[in-house]
Amino acid sequence: KPKKKRLRPDKLKYRASLFPRVIKKDVRRLFPQMVANVWNSSDPALFRAFFETFATSNFSVSGIPEVVLDDVNGVVKQPPKDMDGLVSHYQVEQDLMVDAVVHLEESGIKQFLHRSNHSQVIIQYQICGTKLYEYKAAPEALSLPPINPDLAQRTPQCTRRGLLEDPVAVSMRGIITLDMDDQYRINSFNV
């Protein structure tokens, strides 16, 4: 029977994980639920306050597609690049789909060792709702009071919201990635 070699404790090799364990009480575990709660609040002021509180001063947004406000006249809202654009995009979504609800499916945290305390919070979500309204671009609409003054300033062509004849059920799945700095503030919001 061959003898097993015994390794001395100083000769043992330990493998370090590329993604170290995250403790249970880590604040980053709360971000997916906070994002869902803010999104489901339907309150643009609360949405803005969340990102002003938890985002850095050089906060950026990427991956959100442009929104077609009026198919007939080709009025398009450009994708947001900063916090103001993200809040405006949120208001457009709330105006078009008043009953939209975000459901969390999965979330996780990636913590990188090669960058000093850099981490990502990854949120897999689903948005369900009914698109009841669409924006109309019409010359006579410019004389009507805007539904959303912020939207009217950004896209003056669309100031009138019209009810769709046939409401459209909408269900979308996606992934949000929040890039965090070493103080757990959001550097970027990627969809």
TORROGU-713374 format. One line per field, with one value per atom (N, C-alpha, C): residue in three letters; atom name; x, y, z; residue number from 1. Coordinates in steps of 0.1 Angstrom, whole numbers, plus 2048, in hexadecimal, padded with zeros to 3 digits. Example, Ala and Ser with C-alpha at 12.3 -4.5 7.8 and 13.67 -1.06 7.14 Angstrom:
2
rest <- ALA, ALA, ALA, SER, SER, SER
atom <- N, CA, C, N, CA, C
X <- 884, 87B, 884, 880, 889, 881
Y <- 7C7, 7D3, 7DF, 7EA, 7F5, 800
Z <- 84E, 84E, 84E, 847, 847, 84F
nr <- 1, 1, 1, 2, 2, 2
END
This chain:
191
rest <- LYS, LYS, LYS, PRO, PRO, PRO, LYS, LYS, LYS, LYS, LYS, LYS, LYS, LYS, LYS, ARG, ARG, ARG, LEU, LEU, LEU, ARG, ARG, ARG, PRO, PRO, PRO, ASP, ASP, ASP, LYS, LYS, LYS, LEU, LEU, LEU, LYS, LYS, LYS, TYR, TYR, TYR, ARG, ARG, ARG, ALA, ALA, ALA, SER, SER, SER, LEU, LEU, LEU, PHE, PHE, PHE, PRO, PRO, PRO, ARG, ARG, ARG, VAL, VAL, VAL, ILE, ILE, ILE, LYS, LYS, LYS, LYS, LYS, LYS, ASP, ASP, ASP, VAL, VAL, VAL, ARG, ARG, ARG, ARG, ARG, ARG, LEU, LEU, LEU, PHE, PHE, PHE, PRO, PRO, PRO, GLN, GLN, GLN, MET, MET, MET, VAL, VAL, VAL, ALA, ALA, ALA, ASN, ASN, ASN, VAL, VAL, VAL, TRP, TRP, TRP, ASN, ASN, ASN, SER, SER, SER, SER, SER, SER, ASP, ASP, ASP, PRO, PRO, PRO, ALA, ALA, ALA, LEU, LEU, LEU, PHE, PHE, PHE, ARG, ARG, ARG, ALA, ALA, ALA, PHE, PHE, PHE, PHE, PHE, PHE, GLU, GLU, GLU, THR, THR, THR, PHE, PHE, PHE, ALA, ALA, ALA, THR, THR, THR, SER, SER, SER, ASN, ASN, ASN, PHE, PHE, PHE, SER, SER, SER, VAL, VAL, VAL, SER, SER, SER, GLY, GLY, GLY, ILE, ILE, ILE, PRO, PRO, PRO, GLU, GLU, GLU, VAL, VAL, VAL, VAL, VAL, VAL, LEU, LEU, LEU, ASP, ASP, ASP, ASP, ASP, ASP, VAL, VAL, VAL, ASN, ASN, ASN, GLY, GLY, GLY, VAL, VAL, VAL, VAL, VAL, VAL, LYS, LYS, LYS, GLN, GLN, GLN, PRO, PRO, PRO, PRO, PRO, PRO, LYS, LYS, LYS, ASP, ASP, ASP, MET, MET, MET, ASP, ASP, ASP, GLY, GLY, GLY, LEU, LEU, LEU, VAL, VAL, VAL, SER, SER, SER, HIS, HIS, HIS, TYR, TYR, TYR, GLN, GLN, GLN, VAL, VAL, VAL, GLU, GLU, GLU, GLN, GLN, GLN, ASP, ASP, ASP, LEU, LEU, LEU, MET, MET, MET, VAL, VAL, VAL, ASP, ASP, ASP, ALA, ALA, ALA, VAL, VAL, VAL, VAL, VAL, VAL, HIS, HIS, HIS, LEU, LEU, LEU, GLU, GLU, GLU, GLU, GLU, GLU, SER, SER, SER, GLY, GLY, GLY, ILE, ILE, ILE, LYS, LYS, LYS, GLN, GLN, GLN, PHE, PHE, PHE, LEU, LEU, LEU, HIS, HIS, HIS, ARG, ARG, ARG, SER, SER, SER, ASN, ASN, ASN, HIS, HIS, HIS, SER, SER, SER, GLN, GLN, GLN, VAL, VAL, VAL, ILE, ILE, ILE, ILE, ILE, ILE, GLN, GLN, GLN, TYR, TYR, TYR, GLN, GLN, GLN, ILE, ILE, ILE, CYS, CYS, CYS, GLY, GLY, GLY, THR, THR, THR, LYS, LYS, LYS, LEU, LEU, LEU, TYR, TYR, TYR, GLU, GLU, GLU, TYR, TYR, TYR, LYS, LYS, LYS, ALA, ALA, ALA, ALA, ALA, ALA, PRO, PRO, PRO, GLU, GLU, GLU, ALA, ALA, ALA, LEU, LEU, LEU, SER, SER, SER, LEU, LEU, LEU, PRO, PRO, PRO, PRO, PRO, PRO, ILE, ILE, ILE, ASN, ASN, ASN, PRO, PRO, PRO, ASP, ASP, ASP, LEU, LEU, LEU, ALA, ALA, ALA, GLN, GLN, GLN, ARG, ARG, ARG, THR, THR, THR, PRO, PRO, PRO, GLN, GLN, GLN, CYS, CYS, CYS, THR, THR, THR, ARG, ARG, ARG, ARG, ARG, ARG, GLY, GLY, GLY, LEU, LEU, LEU, LEU, LEU, LEU, GLU, GLU, GLU, ASP, ASP, ASP, PRO, PRO, PRO, VAL, VAL, VAL, ALA, ALA, ALA, VAL, VAL, VAL, SER, SER, SER, MET, MET, MET, ARG, ARG, ARG, GLY, GLY, GLY, ILE, ILE, ILE, ILE, ILE, ILE, THR, THR, THR, LEU, LEU, LEU, ASP, ASP, ASP, MET, MET, MET, ASP, ASP, ASP, ASP, ASP, ASP, GLN, GLN, GLN, TYR, TYR, TYR, ARG, ARG, ARG, ILE, ILE, ILE, ASN, ASN, ASN, SER, SER, SER, PHE, PHE, PHE, ASN, ASN, ASN, VAL, VAL, VAL
atom <- N, CA, C, N, CA, C, N, CA, C, N, CA, C, N, CA, C, N, CA, C, N, CA, C, N, CA, C, N, CA, C, N, CA, C, N, CA, C, N, CA, C, N, CA, C, N, CA, C, N, CA, C, N, CA, C, N, CA, C, N, CA, C, N, CA, C, N, CA, C, N, CA, C, N, CA, C, N, CA, C, N, CA, C, N, CA, C, N, CA, C, N, CA, C, N, CA, C, N, CA, C, N, CA, C, N, CA, C, N, CA, C, N, CA, C, N, CA, C, N, CA, C, N, CA, C, N, CA, C, N, CA, C, N, CA, C, N, CA, C, N, CA, C, N, CA, C, N, CA, C, N, CA, C, N, CA, C, N, CA, C, N, CA, C, N, CA, C, N, CA, C, N, CA, C, N, CA, C, N, CA, C, N, CA, C, N, CA, C, N, CA, C, N, CA, C, N, CA, C, N, CA, C, N, CA, C, N, CA, C, N, CA, C, N, CA, C, N, CA, C, N, CA, C, N, CA, C, N, CA, C, N, CA, C, N, CA, C, N, CA, C, N, CA, C, N, CA, C, N, CA, C, N, CA, C, N, CA, C, N, CA, C, N, CA, C, N, CA, C, N, CA, C, N, CA, C, N, CA, C, N, CA, C, N, CA, C, N, CA, C, N, CA, C, N, CA, C, N, CA, C, N, CA, C, N, CA, C, N, CA, C, N, CA, C, N, CA, C, N, CA, C, N, CA, C, N, CA, C, N, CA, C, N, CA, C, N, CA, C, N, CA, C, N, CA, C, N, CA, C, N, CA, C, N, CA, C, N, CA, C, N, CA, C, N, CA, C, N, CA, C, N, CA, C, N, CA, C, N, CA, C, N, CA, C, N, CA, C, N, CA, C, N, CA, C, N, CA, C, N, CA, C, N, CA, C, N, CA, C, N, CA, C, N, CA, C, N, CA, C, N, CA, C, N, CA, C, N, CA, C, N, CA, C, N, CA, C, N, CA, C, N, CA, C, N, CA, C, N, CA, C, N, CA, C, N, CA, C, N, CA, C, N, CA, C, N, CA, C, N, CA, C, N, CA, C, N, CA, C, N, CA, C, N, CA, C, N, CA, C, N, CA, C, N, CA, C, N, CA, C, N, CA, C, N, CA, C, N, CA, C, N, CA, C, N, CA, C, N, CA, C, N, CA, C, N, CA, C, N, CA, C, N, CA, C, N, CA, C, N, CA, C, N, CA, C, N, CA, C, N, CA, C, N, CA, C, N, CA, C, N, CA, C, N, CA, C, N, CA, C, N, CA, C, N, CA, C, N, CA, C, N, CA, C, N, CA, C, N, CA, C, N, CA, C, N, CA, C, N, CA, C, N, CA, C, N, CA, C, N, CA, C, N, CA, C, N, CA, C, N, CA, C, N, CA, C, N, CA, C, N, CA, C, N, CA, C, N, CA, C, N, CA, C, N, CA, C, N, CA, C, N, CA, C, N, CA, C, N, CA, C, N, CA, C, N, CA, C
X <- 808, 800, 809, 807, 810, 80C, 816, 814, 810, 806, 802, 80C, 80F, 818, 810, 816, 810, 816, 80E, 813, 814, 81F, 821, 818, 813, 80A, 80F, 81C, 822, 823, 821, 822, 815, 80A, 7FD, 7FA, 7F3, 7F0, 7E1, 7DE, 7D0, 7CC, 7C1, 7BC, 7B3, 7B6, 7AF, 7A4, 798, 78D, 78E, 78B, 78B, 780, 775, 769, 768, 76D, 76D, 75E, 75C, 74F, 74A, 73E, 738, 730, 732, 72C, 71D, 715, 706, 701, 708, 703, 709, 70E, 714, 709, 70B, 701, 6FE, 707, 705, 6FA, 6F7, 6EC, 6DF, 6DE, 6D1, 6CE, 6D8, 6D6, 6CC, 6CB, 6C1, 6B3, 6B0, 6A3, 6A0, 6AA, 6A8, 6A5, 6AD, 6AA, 69C, 698, 68A, 67F, 682, 678, 677, 682, 682, 67B, 67E, 678, 669, 665, 656, 64F, 656, 64F, 647, 64B, 645, 646, 651, 654, 661, 661, 66E, 677, 671, 679, 680, 67A, 680, 68B, 688, 691, 69E, 69D, 6A8, 6B0, 6A8, 6AE, 6B7, 6B2, 6BA, 6C7, 6C7, 6D4, 6DD, 6D7, 6DF, 6E5, 6DF, 6E4, 6EF, 6ED, 6F5, 6FF, 6FE, 707, 712, 71D, 728, 725, 72E, 72C, 72E, 736, 738, 730, 724, 71A, 717, 718, 714, 70A, 703, 6F9, 6FC, 6FB, 6FD, 6F4, 6F1, 6EA, 6DB, 6D5, 6C7, 6C4, 6BB, 6B8, 6AF, 6AF, 6A7, 698, 690, 681, 67A, 673, 66B, 65E, 65D, 651, 645, 648, 63E, 643, 63C, 640, 63E, 633, 62F, 638, 63B, 644, 652, 656, 664, 66A, 663, 668, 66F, 67B, 683, 689, 689, 690, 69D, 6A8, 6B5, 6B9, 6C2, 6C5, 6CC, 6C9, 6CF, 6DE, 6E6, 6F4, 6F8, 6EF, 6F2, 6E6, 6E6, 6DB, 6CF, 6D0, 6C4, 6BD, 6C5, 6C0, 6B9, 6BF, 6B8, 6AB, 6AA, 69E, 693, 697, 68E, 689, 692, 68E, 684, 686, 67D, 670, 66F, 662, 65B, 662, 65B, 655, 65D, 658, 64C, 64C, 640, 634, 636, 62B, 625, 62D, 628, 622, 628, 624, 621, 615, 613, 612, 610, 610, 61C, 627, 633, 639, 63D, 642, 64F, 659, 666, 666, 669, 66B, 679, 67F, 68D, 68D, 696, 697, 6A3, 6AF, 6BB, 6C4, 6CD, 6D7, 6E4, 6EF, 6FC, 705, 710, 71B, 728, 72F, 73C, 746, 74F, 75A, 767, 76E, 77A, 787, 790, 79C, 7A7, 7A6, 7B1, 7AE, 7A2, 7A0, 79D, 7A2, 7A1, 792, 78D, 77F, 774, 776, 76C, 762, 756, 74C, 740, 738, 72D, 721, 715, 709, 701, 6FE, 6F7, 6E9, 6DF, 6D1, 6CA, 6C4, 6BC, 6AE, 6A6, 699, 68F, 683, 678, 66F, 66B, 661, 655, 649, 63C, 633, 62B, 622, 619, 611, 608, 60B, 60E, 611, 603, 5FF, 5F1, 5F2, 5FD, 5FE, 60A, 609, 614, 615, 620, 621, 61E, 618, 614, 61B, 621, 627, 61D, 617, 60E, 610, 60E, 610, 607, 5FA, 5F1, 5F4, 5FC, 600, 609, 610, 619, 612, 605, 5FE, 5F7, 5F7, 5F1, 5FB, 5F6, 600, 606, 613, 61A, 616, 616, 613, 61F, 62B, 637, 640, 641, 649, 657, 65E, 66C, 66D, 664, 664, 662, 659, 656, 662, 66A, 676, 680, 681, 68B, 687, 67A, 675, 669, 66A, 65F, 655, 659, 650, 644, 647, 63D, 638, 62C, 627, 619, 614, 606, 607, 601, 601, 5F3, 5F3, 5E7, 5E5, 5D8, 5D5, 5D5, 5DC, 5DC, 5CE, 5CA, 5BE, 5BE, 5C9, 5CB, 5D7, 5D5, 5E0, 5E9, 5F6, 600, 606, 606, 60C, 61B, 623, 632, 638, 642, 64A, 658, 662, 66F, 678, 683, 68D, 69A, 6A2, 6AF, 6B8, 6C4, 6CE, 6D3, 6D3, 6D9, 6E6, 6F0, 6FD, 700, 702, 706, 715, 71E, 72C, 72E, 734, 736, 745, 747, 755, 758, 763, 767, 75F, 757, 74E, 73F, 73E, 731, 727, 72C, 724, 724, 719, 716, 71E, 727, 72F, 727, 721, 719, 70E, 704, 6F7, 6F7, 6F9, 6F9, 6ED, 6E6, 6DB, 6DF
Y <- 7F4, 800, 80C, 815, 821, 82B, 832, 83C, 849, 850, 85D, 867, 870, 87B, 885, 88A, 894, 8A2, 8AB, 8B8, 8C1, 8C8, 8D1, 8DD, 8E3, 8EE, 8FA, 8FC, 907, 904, 8F8, 8F4, 8F3, 8F5, 8F4, 900, 8FD, 908, 90B, 918, 91C, 922, 91F, 925, 931, 93D, 949, 94A, 94D, 94E, 95C, 95C, 968, 971, 96B, 973, 96E, 976, 972, 972, 96B, 96B, 978, 97B, 987, 984, 98B, 988, 98A, 984, 985, 993, 99B, 9A8, 9B3, 9AF, 9B9, 9C2, 9CF, 9D9, 9D6, 9D1, 9CF, 9C5, 9BC, 9B2, 9B9, 9C6, 9CD, 9D5, 9D7, 9E0, 9DA, 9CD, 9C9, 9CC, 9C9, 9CC, 9DB, 9E3, 9F2, 9F7, 9F2, 9F6, 9F3, 9E6, 9E2, 9EB, 9EE, 9F6, A04, A0A, A17, A17, A0D, A0C, A0A, A02, A00, A0B, A15, A1F, A29, A2A, A33, A42, A44, A52, A57, A5F, A64, A6B, A72, A79, A6F, A64, A59, A52, A50, A49, A52, A5F, A68, A68, A69, A6A, A5D, A51, A45, A46, A4A, A4B, A56, A61, A6C, A68, A5F, A5A, A50, A46, A3B, A3B, A45, A45, A50, A4D, A57, A63, A6D, A79, A77, A6D, A6A, A5E, A5D, A52, A52, A46, A44, A39, A3A, A30, A2B, A1E, A18, A0C, A09, 9FD, 9FF, A0A, A0C, A11, A0A, A0D, A1A, A20, A2C, A28, A31, A2F, A36, A2F, A35, A3A, A47, A4E, A4E, A50, A51, A49, A3E, A36, A3D, A44, A4A, A55, A5E, A6A, A68, A5C, A59, A60, A64, A6B, A61, A63, A59, A61, A5A, A5F, A58, A60, A5A, A53, A49, A41, A4A, A48, A51, A4E, A58, A56, A5A, A61, A66, A65, A6A, A68, A70, A7C, A83, A7B, A76, A6E, A61, A5B, A4F, A52, A5D, A61, A65, A6C, A6F, A62, A59, A4C, A45, A45, A3F, A45, A52, A59, A56, A54, A50, A42, A39, A2C, A2C, A34, A35, A3B, A44, A4A, A41, A38, A2F, A22, A1E, A11, A14, A18, A1D, A12, A05, 9FA, 9F1, 9F6, 9EE, 9EB, 9DE, 9D9, 9D1, 9D4, 9CD, 9C1, 9B5, 9A9, 9A5, 9A3, 99E, 98F, 98A, 97C, 976, 97C, 978, 984, 983, 98D, 987, 98E, 989, 995, 992, 99C, 996, 99D, 999, 9A3, 99E, 9A6, 9A2, 9AC, 9AA, 9AD, 9A4, 9A6, 9AE, 9AD, 9B3, 9C3, 9C7, 9D6, 9D8, 9E3, 9E5, 9E7, 9DD, 9DE, 9E1, 9DE, 9E1, 9D5, 9D8, 9CD, 9D0, 9C6, 9C8, 9C1, 9C8, 9C1, 9BF, 9B2, 9AE, 9AA, 9B0, 9AE, 9A9, 99D, 998, 99B, 9A1, 9A6, 9A3, 9A5, 9A5, 9B0, 9B8, 9C2, 9BE, 9BF, 9BB, 9C7, 9C9, 9D4, 9D4, 9DE, 9E0, 9EE, 9EF, 9FB, A01, A0B, A11, A1E, A25, A32, A32, A3C, A3F, A4E, A53, A62, A65, A70, A74, A81, A82, A8F, A95, AA0, AA7, AB6, ABF, ACD, AD3, ACE, AD4, AD0, AC6, AC1, ACB, AD3, ADD, AE7, AEA, AF3, AED, AE0, ADA, ADA, ADA, AD9, ACB, ACA, ABD, AB4, AA7, A9E, A9E, A9D, A9D, AA8, AB3, ABF, ABC, AB3, AAF, AA8, A9F, A99, AA3, AAC, AB6, ABF, AC2, ACA, AC2, AB5, AAD, AA9, AA6, AA3, AAB, AB7, AC0, ABB, AB1, AAC, AA4, A9E, A95, A9B, AA1, AA7, AA2, A99, A94, A85, A7F, A71, A6B, A61, A5C, A4E, A4A, A3D, A33, A28, A1E, A17, A14, A0D, 9FF, 9F8, 9EA, 9EB, 9EA, 9E9, 9DD, 9DF, 9D5, 9D0, 9C3, 9BD, 9BC, 9C1, 9C2, 9BA, 9B1, 9AA, 9A9, 9AF, 9AF, 9AA, 9A3, 99E, 9A4, 9A6, 9AC, 9AB, 9B0, 9B0, 9BE, 9C3, 9D0, 9CD, 9D4, 9D3, 9E0, 9E0, 9EC, 9EB, 9F3, 9F3, 9FC, 9F6, 9FD, A00, A0B, A0F, A09, A0D, A07, A0B, A15, A1A, A15, A0C, A07, A11, A1B, A24, A20, A23, A1F, A28, A21, A29, A29, A1E, A1D, A13, A16, A0E, A09, 9FC, 9F6, 9EC, 9ED, 9E3, 9DA
Z <- 800, 800, 800, 7F6, 7F5, 800, 805, 810, 809, 80F, 80B, 80F, 806, 80A, 812, 81D, 825, 821, 81E, 81B, 828, 828, 834, 832, 83D, 83C, 834, 835, 82D, 81E, 81A, 80C, 805, 80D, 807, 7FE, 7F4, 7EA, 7EC, 7ED, 7EE, 7E1, 7DC, 7D0, 7D4, 7CE, 7D0, 7C5, 7C9, 7BF, 7B8, 7AC, 7A4, 7AA, 7AE, 7B4, 7C2, 7CC, 7DA, 7DF, 7EA, 7F0, 7F5, 7F4, 7F9, 805, 810, 81D, 81C, 824, 824, 826, 82E, 832, 829, 81E, 815, 80F, 80F, 80A, 7FB, 7F3, 7E5, 7E3, 7EC, 7EB, 7EB, 7F0, 7F0, 7E4, 7DB, 7D0, 7C6, 7C3, 7B9, 7BE, 7CB, 7D0, 7D0, 7D4, 7D4, 7C6, 7BB, 7AE, 7AA, 7AD, 7A9, 7B0, 7BD, 7C5, 7BF, 7BC, 7B6, 7A8, 7A0, 793, 794, 79D, 79F, 7A6, 7AB, 7B3, 7AA, 79D, 794, 798, 79F, 7A4, 79F, 794, 78F, 799, 7A3, 7AD, 7B6, 7B9, 7C1, 7B9, 7AC, 7A3, 7A2, 7A0, 7A0, 7AD, 7B8, 7C5, 7C8, 7C4, 7C5, 7BF, 7B2, 7AB, 7AF, 7B4, 7BA, 7C7, 7CE, 7DB, 7D9, 7D0, 7CF, 7C2, 7BA, 7AE, 7B0, 7A9, 7A9, 7A0, 7A1, 799, 78A, 787, 778, 774, 779, 776, 767, 761, 753, 751, 745, 742, 734, 732, 725, 722, 716, 712, 711, 714, 714, 705, 6FE, 6F1, 6F0, 6E4, 6E2, 6E2, 6E6, 6E7, 6DC, 6D4, 6C9, 6CF, 6CF, 6D5, 6CB, 6BE, 6B4, 6A8, 6A5, 699, 68C, 68B, 67E, 67A, 684, 681, 684, 689, 68B, 697, 6A1, 6AC, 6B6, 6B9, 6C1, 6CC, 6D8, 6E4, 6E4, 6E4, 6E4, 6F1, 6F1, 6FD, 707, 714, 71E, 720, 724, 726, 734, 73C, 749, 752, 75E, 767, 763, 75D, 758, 74D, 744, 739, 73E, 749, 74E, 755, 75C, 763, 758, 74D, 743, 73C, 739, 733, 73C, 749, 753, 752, 751, 750, 743, 738, 72C, 72D, 733, 735, 73E, 749, 752, 74B, 742, 73B, 731, 72A, 720, 726, 731, 737, 746, 749, 757, 761, 75D, 766, 766, 761, 760, 76E, 76F, 77B, 778, 780, 77F, 789, 784, 78C, 78C, 797, 798, 796, 78D, 78B, 792, 790, 796, 798, 7A1, 7A3, 7A8, 7A6, 7AB, 7AC, 7B3, 7B5, 7AF, 7A7, 7A3, 7A9, 7B0, 7B6, 7B0, 7AB, 7A3, 7AC, 7AC, 7B3, 7AB, 79E, 796, 796, 799, 79A, 7A9, 7AE, 7BC, 7C0, 7C7, 7CD, 7C3, 7B6, 7AC, 7AC, 7AB, 7AB, 7A1, 79E, 796, 79D, 79C, 7A1, 794, 792, 786, 789, 783, 786, 779, 77A, 76F, 773, 76A, 76D, 761, 764, 75A, 75D, 752, 753, 74C, 753, 74E, 74F, 745, 745, 739, 738, 72C, 727, 71A, 713, 70F, 716, 714, 70B, 70C, 706, 6FC, 6F3, 6EA, 6E8, 6E5, 6E3, 6D4, 6D2, 6C5, 6C2, 6B6, 6B1, 6A8, 6AC, 6A4, 6A6, 69B, 69D, 6A7, 6A8, 6B1, 6C0, 6C1, 6CF, 6D6, 6CE, 6D5, 6DD, 6DA, 6E1, 6EE, 6EF, 6FB, 706, 713, 71E, 71E, 720, 720, 72C, 72A, 735, 73E, 739, 740, 73C, 743, 73F, 73C, 744, 741, 734, 730, 723, 718, 71A, 710, 70D, 717, 715, 70D, 710, 709, 6FB, 6F9, 6EC, 6E9, 6E4, 6E2, 6D7, 6CF, 6C5, 6CB, 6D6, 6DC, 6E9, 6E9, 6F5, 6F8, 6EF, 6F1, 6F2, 6FC, 6FE, 6FA, 6F1, 6EC, 6F1, 6F3, 6F7, 6EB, 6ED, 6E2, 6E1, 6D4, 6D2, 6D8, 6D6, 6DB, 6E5, 6F2, 6FB, 6F8, 6FA, 6F7, 704, 706, 712, 70F, 718, 716, 721, 71D, 727, 721, 729, 725, 730, 72C, 735, 732, 73C, 73A, 745, 744, 74E, 751, 75D, 761, 768, 764, 76B, 771, 77F, 786, 789, 783, 786, 792, 79C, 7A9, 7AB, 7B3, 7B6, 7C4, 7CA, 7D7, 7E3, 7E1, 7EC, 7E9, 7E0, 7DC, 7D7, 7CF, 7C8, 7B9, 7B2, 7A5, 79B, 793, 789, 77C, 779, 76C, 76D, 765, 764, 756, 754, 747, 746, 73B, 738, 72C
nr <- 1, 1, 1, 2, 2, 2, 3, 3, 3, 4, 4, 4, 5, 5, 5, 6, 6, 6, 7, 7, 7, 8, 8, 8, 9, 9, 9, 10, 10, 10, 11, 11, 11, 12, 12, 12, 13, 13, 13, 14, 14, 14, 15, 15, 15, 16, 16, 16, 17, 17, 17, 18, 18, 18, 19, 19, 19, 20, 20, 20, 21, 21, 21, 22, 22, 22, 23, 23, 23, 24, 24, 24, 25, 25, 25, 26, 26, 26, 27, 27, 27, 28, 28, 28, 29, 29, 29, 30, 30, 30, 31, 31, 31, 32, 32, 32, 33, 33, 33, 34, 34, 34, 35, 35, 35, 36, 36, 36, 37, 37, 37, 38, 38, 38, 39, 39, 39, 40, 40, 40, 41, 41, 41, 42, 42, 42, 43, 43, 43, 44, 44, 44, 45, 45, 45, 46, 46, 46, 47, 47, 47, 48, 48, 48, 49, 49, 49, 50, 50, 50, 51, 51, 51, 52, 52, 52, 53, 53, 53, 54, 54, 54, 55, 55, 55, 56, 56, 56, 57, 57, 57, 58, 58, 58, 59, 59, 59, 60, 60, 60, 61, 61, 61, 62, 62, 62, 63, 63, 63, 64, 64, 64, 65, 65, 65, 66, 66, 66, 67, 67, 67, 68, 68, 68, 69, 69, 69, 70, 70, 70, 71, 71, 71, 72, 72, 72, 73, 73, 73, 74, 74, 74, 75, 75, 75, 76, 76, 76, 77, 77, 77, 78, 78, 78, 79, 79, 79, 80, 80, 80, 81, 81, 81, 82, 82, 82, 83, 83, 83, 84, 84, 84, 85, 85, 85, 86, 86, 86, 87, 87, 87, 88, 88, 88, 89, 89, 89, 90, 90, 90, 91, 91, 91, 92, 92, 92, 93, 93, 93, 94, 94, 94, 95, 95, 95, 96, 96, 96, 97, 97, 97, 98, 98, 98, 99, 99, 99, 100, 100, 100, 101, 101, 101, 102, 102, 102, 103, 103, 103, 104, 104, 104, 105, 105, 105, 106, 106, 106, 107, 107, 107, 108, 108, 108, 109, 109, 109, 110, 110, 110, 111, 111, 111, 112, 112, 112, 113, 113, 113, 114, 114, 114, 115, 115, 115, 116, 116, 116, 117, 117, 117, 118, 118, 118, 119, 119, 119, 120, 120, 120, 121, 121, 121, 122, 122, 122, 123, 123, 123, 124, 124, 124, 125, 125, 125, 126, 126, 126, 127, 127, 127, 128, 128, 128, 129, 129, 129, 130, 130, 130, 131, 131, 131, 132, 132, 132, 133, 133, 133, 134, 134, 134, 135, 135, 135, 136, 136, 136, 137, 137, 137, 138, 138, 138, 139, 139, 139, 140, 140, 140, 141, 141, 141, 142, 142, 142, 143, 143, 143, 144, 144, 144, 145, 145, 145, 146, 146, 146, 147, 147, 147, 148, 148, 148, 149, 149, 149, 150, 150, 150, 151, 151, 151, 152, 152, 152, 153, 153, 153, 154, 154, 154, 155, 155, 155, 156, 156, 156, 157, 157, 157, 158, 158, 158, 159, 159, 159, 160, 160, 160, 161, 161, 161, 162, 162, 162, 163, 163, 163, 164, 164, 164, 165, 165, 165, 166, 166, 166, 167, 167, 167, 168, 168, 168, 169, 169, 169, 170, 170, 170, 171, 171, 171, 172, 172, 172, 173, 173, 173, 174, 174, 174, 175, 175, 175, 176, 176, 176, 177, 177, 177, 178, 178, 178, 179, 179, 179, 180, 180, 180, 181, 181, 181, 182, 182, 182, 183, 183, 183, 184, 184, 184, 185, 185, 185, 186, 186, 186, 187, 187, 187, 188, 188, 188, 189, 189, 189, 190, 190, 190, 191, 191, 191
END
